[in-house]
């Protein structure tokens, strides 16, 4: 059951509204000032707040302002119910953070309709927040899986325009190995390594090895093995 916090120093009005809302399936909490309402809110979060403006200790405006300054109170639906019905009063209430503003005397059925409207809006808001969180989580998970796949397979985001032999040399170069080390790893001559590197640079429109490494980093290519045969480098 949804909980409504009714804040008003008029005990008769509080009683009437509480009985009406309870008869429509709501749990009602009551407070006679903004200070008392803050204490209740901190202990048991309501789903909607209906508050008077003119009250002792802490008026409704200050109550709403302080509530909106808390993490739990930022999104809770807030309805002002006040005898102050001038346009400027309504504007002030909305500027402080109220979602709606009704003028006394109020028809309980109208108040109920406003409450249910705010609850539905709140439901949609929370559903959208949940959808966005799930979407971000799914995207991050997929991104992580893709990254791990790249690390394990040595594939980049795009197909390299290289022959299989050139591609092997490409992965060696972006790991920082010298021509001699690449020659030892791939069992080819240093001259063949240099020939492959020249063709790689030409196909990728690059001038030197440094540009090749920068290109690989910017394009998202991941080395097949970050610690490739460190024993050969000793």
C-alpha angles and dihedrals in degrees: 000000000000119000124225122195111208113196117191136123089219100095094190093055090046091053094048094048093044093053092047094048093045090052087057094055104269132127109230128206120190134210131173098207142022092253093054090046092054090053092049091046092053092053102039120015114223124212094226135014124212111188140178118225104218109059137136124259094014123011125220095259093056090043092054092045093052092043092054089053092064126081095236093043099053097089106023109120110253125195123186116215108189146153087224101090105160118127091247091053091052092048091050091051093051093045091055091054110274117146094207140006126209126184123227133275088053129186106238090220091057091049090050090052091050091049093050090047091053092047091053091049090049090050091052092046093052091044090054092047090051091048091051092048091050091047093052090046092051092048092049091049092050091046090052092049091050092049092050090048090053091049092050099042101030092230122142131210092270134034111261115234090230138112117251091258092049091048091055090053090046092059091047093050096050089054089061100250120153123238090258093052091047089049090054094045096048098032094236131120122270088241090057089049090054091048091054091047091052091052092046092052091047094049092047093043093239131139106212148359093271091058089047092055091047090048091052091050094048093046092050099246112161124206116248091231123012092202099039112180097325089177089069089056094057 
